[in-house]
Amino acid sequence: MIDSVRAAWFADRKRPAVWTVTLTWTALALAFGVGVPYLVHLTLAGDPEQSDAAASLLDAVLPGQLVTTGIGLFPLFGGAIVVVLGALVVGNEYRWGTLNLIFTQRPRRAQVLAGHAVALAALTLLLAVLTFAAVAAASTAIALVERRGLAWPPPGELAAAVAAAWLICTAHAGLGYFLAIAFRSTATAIAVGLVWTLVLENAVSGLALVLSPLAAVRNLMLAPSSGALAGALGARSQFDGGTPGVLESAGAAPPAVVLVGYVLLTFGLGTWVAVRRDVN
């Protein structure tokens, strides 16, 4: 098992596509989480009538709001990016035919796929930590430029936000992992995954606002559960002027349980499909 994890991690960290996706997401997180709000603040700061809005935008990108700013990026934008990452990690193995070769060698199929799953979970943890580190660095720079205090959120809240971001990323990566195995294709897995998370689930979530029977379905879906978890940690709801994808939630436990269920289901089902069917 350890050898399978090492082999999967070695392969993943050598793939340019993995680092391209990771760095692209980090750049997008900085742009939409910090850069755009700060630029809008600078634009409004010269207008006395917009002074309250400008001050609110500045407060949102200071270190004290690191938890809410960081976690709010993951439900919609980060989730879609990580679906692509999960599909790339496993789908390219089918594209290059390496799984067929490995399956004919000594390791068992379940062991090989478990190694990929663990390595993918490590990548999503790295992605979550890197995102918060980048946002923290940008927030610190803004605070120094604006001569504001460096008041950081409590360590416990920050750790909980990073853990929640990791859970959101791993659940979405698991979807990409499963679809890549099911279709044995990177492109198809990415297309279906993005349509599922960005179109279908958001459509159901919107309809649930007017069709109450769909509310129970929404609570069991991947993207709305991610948004509810972010909302439970303090991120402002999209219906209250917050980041798109974030929803109000009475508590973090229900959406967290749903996301853990997605992690177990997608990784488990994907591994089962790969083990049960023919190599070719």
C-alpha positions as a Markdown table, in Angstrom:
| # | Residue | x | y | z |
|---|---|---|---|---|
| 1 | Met | 0.0 | 0.0 | 0.0 |
| 2 | Ile | 2.8 | 2.4 | 0.9 |
| 3 | Asp | 4.6 | 1.7 | -2.3 |
| 4 | Ser | 1.4 | 2.4 | -4.3 |
| 5 | Val | 0.9 | 5.7 | -2.5 |
| 6 | Arg | 4.5 | 6.6 | -3.2 |
| 7 | Ala | 4.2 | 5.7 | -6.9 |
| 8 | Ala | 1.0 | 7.6 | -7.3 |
| 9 | Trp | 2.5 | 10.7 | -5.6 |
| 10 | Phe | 5.6 | 10.5 | -7.7 |
| 11 | Ala | 3.5 | 10.4 | -10.9 |
| 12 | Asp | 1.2 | 13.2 | -9.8 |
| 13 | Arg | 3.9 | 15.6 | -8.8 |
| 14 | Lys | 5.7 | 15.0 | -12.1 |
| 15 | Arg | 2.6 | 15.9 | -14.2 |
| 16 | Pro | 2.7 | 19.5 | -15.5 |
| 17 | Ala | -1.1 | 19.5 | -15.7 |
| 18 | Val | -1.4 | 19.0 | -11.9 |
| 19 | Trp | 0.8 | 22.0 | -11.1 |
| 20 | Thr | -0.9 | 24.1 | -13.9 |
| 21 | Val | -4.3 | 23.5 | -12.3 |
| 22 | Thr | -3.0 | 24.2 | -8.8 |
| 23 | Leu | -1.2 | 27.4 | -9.7 |
| 24 | Thr | -4.2 | 28.5 | -11.9 |
| 25 | Trp | -6.6 | 28.0 | -9.0 |
| 26 | Thr | -4.2 | 29.9 | -6.6 |
| 27 | Ala | -4.1 | 32.8 | -9.0 |
| 28 | Leu | -7.9 | 32.9 | -9.4 |
| 29 | Ala | -8.3 | 32.7 | -5.6 |
| 30 | Leu | -6.0 | 35.7 | -5.2 |
| 31 | Ala | -7.8 | 37.6 | -8.0 |
| 32 | Phe | -11.4 | 37.1 | -6.9 |
| 33 | Gly | -10.8 | 36.8 | -3.2 |
| 34 | Val | -8.5 | 39.7 | -2.6 |
| 35 | Gly | -7.5 | 41.5 | -5.8 |
| 36 | Val | -10.9 | 42.4 | -7.2 |
| 37 | Pro | -12.5 | 43.6 | -3.9 |
| 38 | Tyr | -9.4 | 45.7 | -3.2 |
| 39 | Leu | -9.5 | 47.3 | -6.6 |
| 40 | Val | -13.1 | 48.1 | -6.2 |
| 41 | His | -12.3 | 49.6 | -2.8 |
| 42 | Leu | -9.7 | 51.9 | -4.4 |
| 43 | Thr | -12.2 | 52.9 | -7.0 |
| 44 | Leu | -14.9 | 53.8 | -4.4 |
| 45 | Ala | -12.6 | 55.3 | -1.9 |
| 46 | Gly | -12.5 | 58.7 | -3.6 |
| 47 | Asp | -16.3 | 59.0 | -3.6 |
| 48 | Pro | -17.7 | 60.3 | -0.2 |
| 49 | Glu | -21.1 | 58.8 | -0.9 |
| 50 | Gln | -19.5 | 55.3 | -1.2 |
| 51 | Ser | -17.2 | 55.6 | 1.8 |
| 52 | Asp | -19.1 | 52.9 | 3.8 |
| 53 | Ala | -19.0 | 50.4 | 0.9 |
| 54 | Ala | -15.3 | 51.1 | 0.4 |
| 55 | Ala | -14.5 | 50.6 | 4.0 |
| 56 | Ser | -16.5 | 47.3 | 4.0 |
| 57 | Leu | -14.6 | 46.0 | 1.0 |
| 58 | Leu | -11.3 | 46.9 | 2.7 |
| 59 | Asp | -12.3 | 45.1 | 5.9 |
| 60 | Ala | -13.2 | 42.0 | 3.9 |
| 61 | Val | -9.6 | 41.6 | 2.5 |
| 62 | Leu | -7.7 | 42.2 | 5.8 |
| 63 | Pro | -6.1 | 39.4 | 7.7 |
| 64 | Gly | -8.9 | 39.4 | 10.3 |
| 65 | Gln | -11.3 | 38.1 | 7.7 |
| 66 | Leu | -9.0 | 35.3 | 6.4 |
| 67 | Val | -11.4 | 32.5 | 7.4 |
| 68 | Thr | -14.5 | 33.9 | 5.7 |
| 69 | Thr | -12.6 | 35.1 | 2.7 |
| 70 | Gly | -10.7 | 31.9 | 2.2 |
| 71 | Ile | -13.5 | 29.4 | 2.8 |
| 72 | Gly | -15.9 | 31.3 | 0.6 |
| 73 | Leu | -13.8 | 30.7 | -2.5 |
| 74 | Phe | -14.1 | 26.9 | -2.4 |
| 75 | Pro | -17.8 | 25.9 | -2.8 |
| 76 | Leu | -18.3 | 27.1 | -6.4 |
| 77 | Phe | -14.9 | 28.2 | -7.9 |
| 78 | Gly | -12.6 | 25.8 | -6.1 |
| 79 | Gly | -14.9 | 22.8 | -6.3 |
| 80 | Ala | -15.0 | 23.1 | -10.1 |
| 81 | Ile | -11.3 | 23.3 | -10.4 |
| 82 | Val | -10.7 | 20.3 | -8.2 |
| 83 | Val | -13.1 | 18.2 | -10.2 |
| 84 | Val | -10.8 | 18.8 | -13.1 |
| 85 | Leu | -7.8 | 17.9 | -10.9 |
| 86 | Gly | -9.4 | 14.6 | -9.8 |
| 87 | Ala | -10.2 | 13.7 | -13.4 |
| 88 | Leu | -6.7 | 14.5 | -14.6 |
| 89 | Val | -4.9 | 12.5 | -12.0 |
| 90 | Val | -6.8 | 9.2 | -12.9 |
| 91 | Gly | -8.0 | 9.9 | -16.4 |
| 92 | Asn | -4.5 | 10.3 | -17.8 |
| 93 | Glu | -3.6 | 6.8 | -16.5 |
| 94 | Tyr | -6.2 | 5.5 | -18.9 |
| 95 | Arg | -5.2 | 7.8 | -21.7 |
| 96 | Trp | -1.5 | 6.7 | -21.6 |
| 97 | Gly | -2.4 | 3.0 | -20.9 |
| 98 | Thr | -0.3 | 2.8 | -17.7 |
| 99 | Leu | -3.1 | 1.3 | -15.6 |
| 100 | Asn | -3.4 | -1.6 | -18.0 |
| 101 | Leu | 0.3 | -2.3 | -17.6 |
| 102 | Ile | 0.3 | -1.9 | -13.8 |
| 103 | Phe | -2.8 | -4.2 | -13.4 |
| 104 | Thr | -0.9 | -7.0 | -15.1 |
| 105 | Gln | 2.0 | -6.7 | -12.7 |
| 106 | Arg | 2.2 | -7.6 | -9.0 |
| 107 | Pro | 0.1 | -5.0 | -7.2 |
| 108 | Arg | -3.7 | -5.7 | -6.8 |
| 109 | Arg | -6.0 | -3.3 | -8.5 |
| 110 | Ala | -7.6 | -2.1 | -5.3 |
| 111 | Gln | -4.2 | -1.4 | -3.9 |
| 112 | Val | -3.2 | 0.6 | -7.0 |
| 113 | Leu | -6.4 | 2.7 | -6.9 |
| 114 | Ala | -6.2 | 3.2 | -3.2 |
| 115 | Gly | -2.7 | 4.7 | -3.7 |
| 116 | His | -4.1 | 7.1 | -6.3 |
| 117 | Ala | -6.9 | 8.1 | -3.9 |
| 118 | Val | -4.5 | 8.8 | -1.0 |
| 119 | Ala | -2.2 | 10.8 | -3.2 |
| 120 | Leu | -5.2 | 12.8 | -4.6 |
| 121 | Ala | -6.3 | 13.5 | -1.0 |
| 122 | Ala | -2.8 | 14.8 | -0.3 |
| 123 | Leu | -3.0 | 17.0 | -3.3 |
| 124 | Thr | -6.3 | 18.5 | -2.2 |
| 125 | Leu | -4.7 | 19.2 | 1.3 |
| 126 | Leu | -1.8 | 21.0 | -0.4 |
| 127 | Leu | -4.2 | 23.0 | -2.5 |
| 128 | Ala | -6.3 | 24.1 | 0.6 |
| 129 | Val | -3.2 | 25.1 | 2.5 |
| 130 | Leu | -1.6 | 26.9 | -0.4 |
| 131 | Thr | -4.8 | 28.8 | -1.0 |
| 132 | Phe | -5.0 | 30.1 | 2.5 |
| 133 | Ala | -1.3 | 30.9 | 2.6 |
| 134 | Ala | -1.5 | 32.9 | -0.6 |
| 135 | Val | -4.6 | 34.8 | 0.6 |
| 136 | Ala | -2.9 | 35.4 | 4.0 |
| 137 | Ala | 0.2 | 36.8 | 2.3 |
| 138 | Ala | -1.9 | 39.1 | 0.0 |
| 139 | Ser | -4.0 | 40.3 | 3.0 |
| 140 | Thr | -0.9 | 41.1 | 5.0 |
| 141 | Ala | 0.5 | 43.1 | 2.1 |
| 142 | Ile | -2.8 | 45.1 | 1.9 |
| 143 | Ala | -2.8 | 45.7 | 5.6 |
| 144 | Leu | 0.7 | 47.0 | 5.6 |
| 145 | Val | 0.0 | 49.3 | 2.6 |
| 146 | Glu | -3.2 | 50.6 | 4.2 |
| 147 | Arg | -1.5 | 50.9 | 7.6 |
| 148 | Arg | -4.0 | 48.6 | 9.3 |
| 149 | Gly | -3.4 | 46.2 | 12.2 |
| 150 | Leu | -2.5 | 42.6 | 11.6 |
| 151 | Ala | -5.3 | 41.0 | 13.6 |
| 152 | Trp | -5.5 | 37.3 | 12.7 |
| 153 | Pro | -8.4 | 35.0 | 13.3 |
| 154 | Pro | -8.0 | 32.5 | 16.2 |
| 155 | Pro | -5.9 | 29.5 | 15.3 |
| 156 | Gly | -8.7 | 27.1 | 16.0 |
| 157 | Glu | -11.0 | 28.9 | 13.5 |
| 158 | Leu | -8.3 | 29.0 | 10.9 |
| 159 | Ala | -7.6 | 25.3 | 11.3 |
| 160 | Ala | -11.3 | 24.5 | 11.0 |
| 161 | Ala | -11.5 | 26.5 | 7.8 |
| 162 | Val | -8.5 | 24.8 | 6.2 |
| 163 | Ala | -10.0 | 21.4 | 7.2 |
| 164 | Ala | -13.4 | 22.4 | 5.7 |
| 165 | Ala | -11.7 | 23.5 | 2.5 |
| 166 | Trp | -9.8 | 20.2 | 2.4 |
| 167 | Leu | -13.1 | 18.3 | 2.8 |
| 168 | Ile | -14.8 | 20.3 | 0.1 |
| 169 | Cys | -11.8 | 19.8 | -2.3 |
| 170 | Thr | -11.6 | 16.1 | -1.6 |
| 171 | Ala | -15.3 | 15.5 | -2.2 |
| 172 | His | -15.1 | 17.3 | -5.5 |
| 173 | Ala | -11.8 | 15.5 | -6.4 |
| 174 | Gly | -13.5 | 12.2 | -5.6 |
| 175 | Leu | -16.2 | 13.0 | -8.2 |
| 176 | Gly | -13.6 | 13.6 | -10.8 |
| 177 | Tyr | -11.8 | 10.4 | -9.7 |
| 178 | Phe | -15.0 | 8.4 | -10.1 |
| 179 | Leu | -16.0 | 9.9 | -13.4 |
| 180 | Ala | -12.5 | 9.3 | -14.9 |
| 181 | Ile | -12.7 | 5.7 | -14.0 |
| 182 | Ala | -16.3 | 5.3 | -15.1 |
| 183 | Phe | -15.7 | 6.8 | -18.6 |
| 184 | Arg | -12.0 | 5.9 | -18.8 |
| 185 | Ser | -11.6 | 9.4 | -20.3 |
| 186 | Thr | -10.2 | 12.6 | -18.9 |
| 187 | Ala | -12.2 | 14.9 | -21.3 |
| 188 | Thr | -15.5 | 13.2 | -20.7 |
| 189 | Ala | -15.0 | 13.1 | -16.9 |
| 190 | Ile | -14.2 | 16.8 | -16.8 |
| 191 | Ala | -17.2 | 17.7 | -19.0 |
| 192 | Val | -19.7 | 15.7 | -17.0 |
| 193 | Gly | -18.2 | 16.8 | -13.7 |
| 194 | Leu | -18.5 | 20.5 | -14.6 |
| 195 | Val | -22.0 | 20.2 | -16.0 |
| 196 | Trp | -23.0 | 18.3 | -12.8 |
| 197 | Thr | -21.5 | 20.7 | -10.3 |
| 198 | Leu | -21.9 | 24.0 | -12.1 |
| 199 | Val | -25.2 | 23.5 | -14.0 |
| 200 | Leu | -27.3 | 20.7 | -12.7 |
| 201 | Glu | -26.7 | 21.1 | -9.0 |
| 202 | Asn | -27.0 | 24.9 | -9.1 |
| 203 | Ala | -30.2 | 24.6 | -11.1 |
| 204 | Val | -31.7 | 22.3 | -8.5 |
| 205 | Ser | -30.5 | 24.6 | -5.7 |
| 206 | Gly | -32.2 | 27.6 | -7.4 |
| 207 | Leu | -35.5 | 25.7 | -8.0 |
| 208 | Ala | -35.5 | 24.5 | -4.3 |
| 209 | Leu | -36.1 | 28.2 | -3.3 |
| 210 | Val | -39.6 | 28.0 | -5.0 |
| 211 | Leu | -40.2 | 24.2 | -4.9 |
| 212 | Ser | -40.0 | 23.1 | -1.3 |
| 213 | Pro | -39.9 | 19.4 | -2.1 |
| 214 | Leu | -36.5 | 19.9 | -3.8 |
| 215 | Ala | -35.0 | 21.4 | -0.6 |
| 216 | Ala | -34.3 | 17.9 | 0.8 |
| 217 | Val | -32.6 | 16.9 | -2.5 |
| 218 | Arg | -30.5 | 20.1 | -2.4 |
| 219 | Asn | -29.3 | 19.3 | 1.1 |
| 220 | Leu | -27.8 | 16.0 | -0.3 |
| 221 | Met | -26.0 | 17.5 | -3.3 |
| 222 | Leu | -22.3 | 18.2 | -3.5 |
| 223 | Ala | -22.1 | 21.9 | -4.4 |
| 224 | Pro | -25.0 | 23.1 | -2.1 |
| 225 | Ser | -23.5 | 21.1 | 0.8 |
| 226 | Ser | -20.1 | 22.7 | 0.2 |
| 227 | Gly | -21.8 | 26.1 | 0.2 |
| 228 | Ala | -23.6 | 25.4 | 3.4 |
| 229 | Leu | -20.4 | 24.3 | 5.1 |
| 230 | Ala | -18.7 | 27.6 | 4.1 |
| 231 | Gly | -21.7 | 29.5 | 5.3 |
| 232 | Ala | -21.6 | 27.7 | 8.7 |
| 233 | Leu | -18.0 | 28.9 | 9.1 |
| 234 | Gly | -19.0 | 32.5 | 8.6 |
| 235 | Ala | -18.8 | 33.2 | 4.9 |
| 236 | Arg | -21.5 | 35.5 | 3.7 |
| 237 | Ser | -24.3 | 33.9 | 1.7 |
| 238 | Gln | -24.7 | 34.6 | -2.0 |
| 239 | Phe | -28.2 | 35.9 | -1.3 |
| 240 | Asp | -26.7 | 38.4 | 1.1 |
| 241 | Gly | -24.1 | 39.9 | -1.3 |
| 242 | Gly | -21.5 | 37.2 | -0.6 |
| 243 | Thr | -19.5 | 34.9 | -2.7 |
| 244 | Pro | -21.5 | 32.9 | -5.3 |
| 245 | Gly | -22.1 | 29.3 | -4.1 |
| 246 | Val | -22.2 | 30.1 | -0.4 |
| 247 | Leu | -25.4 | 29.3 | 1.4 |
| 248 | Glu | -26.8 | 30.0 | 4.9 |
| 249 | Ser | -26.5 | 27.0 | 7.3 |
| 250 | Ala | -27.6 | 26.5 | 10.9 |
| 251 | Gly | -24.5 | 24.3 | 11.6 |
| 252 | Ala | -21.5 | 22.7 | 10.0 |
| 253 | Ala | -22.2 | 19.1 | 11.0 |
| 254 | Pro | -25.0 | 18.2 | 8.4 |
| 255 | Pro | -23.1 | 19.5 | 5.3 |
| 256 | Ala | -19.9 | 18.0 | 6.6 |
| 257 | Val | -21.5 | 14.6 | 7.0 |
| 258 | Val | -22.8 | 14.8 | 3.4 |
| 259 | Leu | -19.4 | 15.7 | 2.1 |
| 260 | Val | -17.7 | 12.8 | 4.0 |
| 261 | Gly | -20.4 | 10.6 | 2.4 |
| 262 | Tyr | -19.4 | 11.8 | -1.1 |
| 263 | Val | -15.7 | 11.1 | -0.3 |
| 264 | Leu | -16.4 | 7.6 | 0.8 |
| 265 | Leu | -18.9 | 6.9 | -2.1 |
| 266 | Thr | -17.0 | 8.3 | -5.0 |
| 267 | Phe | -13.6 | 6.9 | -4.0 |
| 268 | Gly | -15.1 | 3.5 | -3.0 |
| 269 | Leu | -17.4 | 3.2 | -6.0 |
| 270 | Gly | -14.6 | 4.3 | -8.4 |
| 271 | Thr | -12.2 | 1.7 | -7.0 |
| 272 | Trp | -14.9 | -1.0 | -7.1 |
| 273 | Val | -15.6 | -0.3 | -10.8 |
| 274 | Ala | -12.0 | -0.5 | -11.7 |
| 275 | Val | -11.5 | -3.7 | -9.8 |
| 276 | Arg | -14.6 | -5.5 | -11.2 |
| 277 | Arg | -14.4 | -4.7 | -14.9 |
| 278 | Asp | -12.0 | -6.0 | -17.6 |
| 279 | Val | -8.6 | -4.3 | -18.0 |
| 280 | Asn | -9.3 | -3.2 | -21.6 |
